[in-house]
Amino acid sequence: MRLELRGITKRFGSFTANDQISITVEPGQIHSLLGENGAGKSTLMNVLFGLLHPDEGEILIDGVPTKIANSGEAVRRGIGMVHQHFMLVPVFSVAENVVLGFEPTKSLNRVDYQRATDDIRRVSKEFNLEVDPDAIVENLPVGLQQRVEILKALSHDAELLILDEPTAVLTPQEIDALMDIMRSLAAAGKSILFITHKLKEVKAVADVITIIRQGRVVGTAQPTDSEGDLASMMVGRDVELTVEKSPFSPGNDVFEICDLVVRDDRGFAAVNGVSLNVRAGEIMALAGVQGNGQTELVEAIAGMRPVESGSITLNGHDITRATPREALDAGLGHIPEDRQRDGLVMSMSVADNLVLNTPRRAPFARRGSRNLAAVNANAEKIVKEFDIRTTSIQELVSSLSGGNQQKVIVARELSRPLEFLVASQPTRGLDVGSIEYVHRQMVNHRNQGNGALIVSSELDEVLALGDRIAVMYAGKISGIVDPSTSRETIGLLMTGTSAASIND
């Protein structure tokens, strides 16, 4: 498929999200789209997939002007998309989600779920994205839900595949495998639009790179261009791509988990006897493929999931069975994995979301009443400091891009005094400029003598931030290593190979 976008413009009131964007994707080409949060990438992809309609411009498929009225028509025209925010029905099974709208039938017009299940098993095995077709989506962690989205697109024989951050939950070996899959699809003549903030991946797999900034195409680049040049084009300034940390000099333990057992929604021991300690002035980075207990571990620490046995201690205080409010009051900062479900109230403003964890404290409340002037002043300060792209602090947080929603959560947690920070996927969906800022804030938190547990599926982030790296597999810690350990070794630990076996 040859895709042309000519002069695509999309406005929301007075705001222009896409301004005369023109892009061409040739058959057999991997075309990468780079841009910072709020640059208009997702809006452009939603126009292409029929979820939004352009105010100006046209879409051409194989040279023919084409109007895409809705997502069903996009799929029928051979366009598949893995969305930044999942388009799944939570109460449906994996199989039901994958075939939704394209159900295979048998006699009496009944849906042939056995055929659907067999097809999913075949495709998932072919592309090394194993997932249980019978699992209910709402019971799956975010990482496995993303795999369902990838399978959904691949199962419909897309000629043009749009991939929005597809590698966030994969091990290094799985990322390499996905890169090989993308190359093989391109070699078979399929077109791929690849959206990612990972510059290494762009350089490794892209044939052509288009950079969008503030809704406009600012240039094209080649994969041979340096990461620094690509980052500068994205954000319009020089970006420091390495994390500068002072020498590691930890103090006493400030946080400890001992023999923790936590069950998931199905009653299985998702966390099965985990023990960890984090010292003052230390970042412990927790690596692993999502779905191995990291979600349940963080939820238990934050008071969002009951602990069956074991203990959680913060600065000598037992918070094993603390409520979320009690954990926050004890000095715990929490950046949740699912920003929309657990980190934000989508129907509230940016200003209100920035004080969700301190609404009753001075200066935001006075004698039982809200101090709106203080709430708004706090929001104006933080929006500027963290470069949150919003038209107004009173704008609903639901209208922000995914990356800017994440910035609201990170800004809220890092702008108040903390005893300890637990962060799950803290930079998911952020551009390189925002990642630079968030990493700097976390390192500053650590340099001030505080401890942090950072859970990330981004191995580059784990290696950059961690003073020690713990790897989790099947609910257990498969090893604890220092950041000088090779990516290959950490990748093996992420597949369950023990540290002792690797050393042998």
N, C-alpha and C positions, 0 to 999 in steps of 0.2 A: 504494500500500500504506500502510495505517495501522498503525504499530507501537506497542505499549505494553509497557513493562517495569514490572512491579508488584512492589515489595518484593523485588527480586533480592538474595539473600545467598549469598556463596560463601566457604567457609572452607577453609583448608589447615592442618589440625591446630588449634592454638590461635590461629592468625592469621586474622583476618577481612579478606579482600581487598575484598569488596563487602558493604556493610552497608545493607540495606533501600533499595536504589536503585530509584527510579521515574522513568521518562522516557517521554514520548510524542513520536513523530515522525509528523507528518501527511503525507498525500499531497502531493507537490509542494513539500515543505519541505526546506530545507538546515539541518540541526540540527548545530551544532558542539559537540563535547565537549572541554572544557579541563580540564587537571589536571597536577600536577607528577609527576615520576617516582615510580612506586610507588603512585600514587593509586588505581589499580584500573581504569584505562581499558581496558587490553588484556585483563584478566581478564573484564571485562564484555562486551567484544566477542567473546571466545572462547566465553562462555556463549551469546550470541545466535547465533553461527555453529555451535553444536553441538559444539565442541571440548572444552567443559567443561559439566558439568551443575550447575544451581544447587541449593544445599541448601534454600533457601526461595524463595518467589515464583513468578511465572508470566509467560510471554510470550504476548501476544495479537497475532494478525495479523488485521487487519480485524475486530476485536472477538471473534475466536474463540480461546479458550485453545489453545495449540499447544505440543507437546513436540517439540523439535528434537534428535533422537537423535545426529546426526552431521553433518559438513559437507556430505556428498552430499545429505542431506535438506534442509539449509538452501538449497543451490543450487536444488534442485527447487522449493522454495517461493518462489523469486525473490529470494534474498538473495545478494549477491556481496560478497566481502571482499578487500581488499588488505592483507595482513598486515604487521606491523612487522618480523617475521623471515620471510623468504620461504619459501613452501611449494612449492618447486620441486625437481624431480629433477635434480641437476647433470649427469648423463651423458646426459640426454634433450635433444632439440632444442627450440627455442622452440615449434614446432608441436605436438610430442608433449606438452609441458607444458600448453599451452593446452587441448587436447582431452582430457587425461587424465581418464578416468572418464566421458566424454561423447563417445566416439569416433564420428565419422560412418563408416558402413560402406557397402560396395558388395557385389557378388556374392561368394558363398562366405564371407560374414561377414568379409571382409578390410577393414582400416581404410582409408578413402579419404583418404590424406594430401594428395592434390592438392586435394581440396575443402577440407580443413582449412587448407592453406596459402593458398588463394585467399581464404577467409573472413578469415584473419588479416591478409592484405594489405589487404583492404577495410576492416576495422575500424581497423587501425593508421593508414591514410590518413585515414579519417573523423575520427579523434580526434587527429591530428597526433602520433602516438607511434610513429614509424617504427622497426621493428626487423626484422632478417632472420629469417624463419620457419625457415630451415635451420640457423641458428647453434646450437652446443651451449652450453647455459646456463652450464656451469662455466667456459667461456672468455670469458664476458661480464663486464664490470666491474659493480660493485654497482648503479650507476645504471641500466644497461640491464636488469638483472634486475628492478628495480622496475617498469620499463615493461612487462615481460612479465607481472608480476602484475596491473597495471592492465588490460592487454589481456585477460587471462584472465577477469577479472570482467565486463568489458564484452561479451565474446563470448558470455556465457551469458544475455544479456537480463535482467539483474537488475532487479527492481522496487524493491528497497532496496539501495543501494550503500554499503558501509562503506569509507571511504577513510582509511587510517592514514598520515599524513605523506606525501601523494602528490606534493608539489611540490619535494622535496629536490634533484632532479637537473635541474630545468628552468631555462631562461633566463627573464629577466623577460617577454619576449614570449610564451614558452610557458606561463608561469604565467597570464598574462592570458587566453591561449587556453583553458586548463583551467578557469579561472573562468567563462568564457563557456559552455563545455561543461556545467559543473555547473548553471548557470542554465537552459540549454536543456533538460537532463534534468528539472530540477524543473518547468519550464513544461509538460513533457509528462506530468506527474503522477507522476514517479518520486520516491521518498524517498531522501534522502542523509544519512548520518551521517558527519560530517567531523571527523577527529581531527587536530589540528595544534598546534604550539607557537608558530606564527607569528601574532601578534596582528593584524598588518595584514591577513592573509588572512581571518581570522575576521571582522573588521570589514567587509571588502570583499564577502563572499559569504554569510555566515550570516544566516538568518532568526531563529533562536533559539539561544542559547548556554546550555549547562548546565555548571556548574563542579563538579568532584569533588575533594575533598581528604580524604586518609586513608580512602578507601573509602566516603565518604558524599557525597551531594549537599549542597553548602553554599549553593547558590543558582542562580538563573538571571539572565541579563543580556541586554541588547540590543546589537546592533552599533553603536548610537550611543553606548554607554558608552565612556569613555576607555581607552586602553591601560593606563594606570597603575592604574585601578580593576580592570580584568580581571586584571592581573598580581597585584595585592594579594589578590584573592579566591582566586587559584590557590594562592599560597604562604602566605597568612595573615600577610603583613607587607608593608611598603612595599618596592618593588623599583626600583633605578636602571636605567632602560632604555637610557641612553646610556653609551658607553665614554669614561671620562675618561683622557686621555693627556697627559703632559707635552710641551712643544714638541719637535719633531723635530730632533735634533742628532746625526746619525750620525758614526761614526768610520771607521776603516779597514775594508776588506773582511775578513770573517771566514769567508765561505763563497762558493765560486765553482764554477759549472758551465760547462764550455767545450766547445762543439760536440758535445754528448752525443747518441749514437745508442743506443737500446735497443729490442730487438725484443719483441713480445708472444708469447703462446703459439702463435700461428699462424705466426710467423716474419716478420710484417710490422713495419716500422719504426714502432712506436707513438710513440717519441720520436725526432725526426728533425732533429738539429742544433741542439739547444736550448742557449742560453747565458744564464746569469743570474749576478748577483753580489748578495750581501746583506752589508750593513755592520753593524758593531757598533752596538747601540742602534736597530736597524731591524727592523720586521716587513714582510717582503715577502709580500703576499697573492696567491695564484695562483687566478684565476677561470677558469671554463669549464664547459661542459656535460660531464658525466662521459662517458668513452669517447673522449676526445681525447688520451690519453697521460698524464694526471695520475697514474693508478694506477701505471703502469710507471715513471714518473719517480721517484715516492716510493720504490717498491720498490728501484730501483737505488741511490738515496741510502742506504737502510737496509741495503744488502748482501744483499737478498733476490732480486735479479734481476741477471744478468750484463750488463755494459756492453760493447757491441760496439766503440765507439770514443768518443773524447773523454775528459774528465777531471772528477773531483769532488775539490775541495780544501777541507779544514776547518782553519782556522787555520794554513795553510801546509803541512799534512800531506796527502799524496795518499791518499785513501780510495776511489779508483775501484774497486778490486777487493777491498775489505775484506769480511770476513765480518760477519754481523750482530753477533756478539760483539765483533769488533774495532772496528766502528763505534760500538757502545755504550761500549766502553772508551776510545775517542778523545774521548768527551764528547758524543756525539749522543743527543738524546732523540727518541723516535719514537712518535707516536700514529697507529696504522694505520687504514686506511679500514674494513676488515672486522674488527670487534672480536672476534667469536667465532672466526674462523679464525686471525687473526694476532696478536691482542692478549691473549688469555686462554687458560688451560688449563681448560676447562669442568668437568673432573672434580676440580679442586683447590679448596681453600677460598679465601675472600676474603683471609685472612691470607697464604697462600702466593702468590697472584697478585700481591699488593702488593710482593713482593720478587723477582719473576721475573728482573728485570734485574740484581740484585745478590745472588744467593744465596750466593756464595762470599766476599763481602766482609764485613769487620767492620762492625757488631757482629753480623751475622746468621750468621756462621760463625766458629768458633774451633777452631784446630788440626785442620781438616778435618771438624769436626762442626758440625751446625746448632745455633745458639743459639735454641731455641724461645721462651725468655722475651723475647729481643730482637725476634724476628719478631712475636710477639703484641703486644708493647708498641707497636711501629711501627704495626701494624694498628689498634689501639685509637685511637691518636692521629690517624691519617689518616682513618679512618672518621668520627670526630667532626668533624675540620676540614673535610672535603669533603662532609659530610652524606650519606654513603652509607647508603641505607636497607637494613639487613640485620638479621635477628634475632640474629645472632652472627657474629663474625669467623671462626668455624669453619664457617659455612654454605657450601655449595658455590656457587661463583660462577654456575653454571648456573641456580640457582633465583632469581637476582635479575632484576628487570625490565631491559629493554634499556637504559634510561637509566642505571640504577645500575651495570650492567656497564661502560658507557662511563665513568662516574665513577671506577671502579676503575683504569682505564687512565690517564686524565688525572691522577689523584692520584698514581699510581706514578711517572709521568714528571716531574711538576712538583714533586715533593717531594724531589728529589735535585739536586745541583749539575750544571749542564749547560753545555757550551760553545756548543751550537747546538740548536735545536728544530725538527724538521720534523713537522708535524701535518696529517693528512688527515682532513677532516670532523670536527674535534675536538668539536663540540657536537651532532652528529647525535643526535636522540632525547632531548635534554635539555630540561627545562622552563626557563622564563625565570629562575627563581631560580638554578638551576645554571649556566645560560649566563652570568649576571651574574658568578658566582664564577670560572668558568673564564676568561672574558675578563679579569677583574681580575688573575688569576695570570699570564696571558700578557703583559699590559701591564707587570706588575711585573718579569717576566723581561727584557723589552725595556728598561725604565727602569734596570735594573742594568747596562746596557751590553752585553747579549747580543743575538744575532741570532736570527731565526726565519723559517721559511718555512711559511706557513699555506695549505693547499689546502682550498678550500671551495666548495661549490655554492650556499651561502647568500649572496646578493649583499649583504644587509644586514650580514652578518658581515664580508665582504670590505671593504666601505666603512667599517665601524666600526674594524676592526683595522689595516688596511693603511696603512703610511707610503708605500709604492708598491704599485701593482697591476699584475701581469702577467696577461695573458689568453692562454690556450692553446687552439689550435684545430688539429685534424688533425695533432697531433704537433709543432707549431711554436708559437712565441710570435707572436701576431698583433699585439701592442702592449703597451707598458708606459706606464701613465698614473698620475697622482696621484689621491688619493681625492676630490678635488673634481669629478672628471669625472662627467658625468651618467650615470644608470642606462641611458638609451637608448643612449648611445655605447658603454658597456661591453657592453650586450646585442648590439649590432651586431658588436663585436669577437668575441664568443662565437660568432657565426655565420660567422666567417671573413672579414668585411669588414676590410680593412687600415686601420691608423690613417691612412695617407696618403690613402686614398679617402674616409674620413670627413671629414678636414680639407678636402679639395677640395669 
